[in-house]
Amino acid sequence: MRRQEKADLIGEILDDLYPAPPIPLDHSSPYELLVAVALSAQTTDKKVNEVTPALFARANTPQKMALLEPDEILGLIREIGLAPTKAKNLRRMAEQILEAGGEVTDDWEFLESLAGVGHKTASVVMSQAFGHPAFPVDTHIHRLAARWGLSNDSTVERTEKDLKAVFPKETWNRRHLQIIFFGRDYCPARHHDLTECPICSWTATKRRIADERGR
């Protein structure tokens, strides 16, 4: 089966399972989403959602965040992975936003210039906060794209390019969320029998199935 044919069928399955996938990180503004995504690196969305209510009660704008010392921020996000570094980044990010006018804007160069913000985080904000077509690729999407034969498992940059090529642009914003939810519900990283998976069972190569069976 050609890669495009796989993608078309996968898209139909994902649309059936998750017709309107919710944004998994709780937020009420582009700034809150930016902070939540920055905190989510190497941390579950569930843990981020447990921490951000207290954080946002203290500082839900860059103006308020910039008034906090990194140690104060650290005290509010201590349960998050890499908390000391992220606390410093949140303070610096707030200062950078204030220096740029005080608002989170839908500008790629601006977002990627912020402390602790890479292309994936910027993509989530552009997609979920501002509605611009983007295809954020995290480690989970990277893994599933390789399992499904939609990309070659080399880099997340390559995976993003490959997924954009096979899925229509108007589906990108929901498609990346659908893949995340599918991974959680049906296609976990470990102890996963690809032959029993609704998608891996017919998209994964025999070699891939054998390799993962031994993990």
Beta strands, then each sheet from edge to edge (+ up, - down):
end
